[in-house]
Amino acid sequence: MCGIGVVLYHSRTAEAAGSATTGIPVHALQRRGPDAQGELVVGRLEVSGYELRLTAAVLHLRGRACQPQPLQSAAGDVLLWNGEVFGGGVAVADGESDTARLLAVLRAAGEAVPEVLESVHGPWALAYWHAASRT
């Protein structure tokens, strides 16, 4: 089972923006996924007033190779995935990473992301950042 963590910082003042921020330490999630760990920061507190820290640890169970997370698309969308797709509305081929496949499906879904997630069969939890809408 993988580990995911999300921390959102928000500040409207320069004083608070100048203070140090830290996310969930990658080592804190390592036992949840010893095969790969990573962190991605979206936004800059001192510029936009917000900073989103996405942290992941991966236990490789599916696909030919371990898919490091957070997984980011070329458009800037980000997926933290903890689970396994057992079918439903997202078809995952043998040897394919369900994480990479799900990010591609979510990216193509546009505003239908809730419907895609409703169709996923299997145990899962996720965090998904849609860069275009900043949600």
Secondary structure, DSSP 8 states (H G I E B T S, - for coil): --EEEEEEEE-SSHHHHTS------HHHHGGG-BTEEEEEEES-HHHHSEEEEEEEEE---SSSS---SSEE-TTS-EEEEEE---SBTS---TT--HHHHHHHHHHHHGGGHHHHHHHB-SSEEEEEE-TTTT-
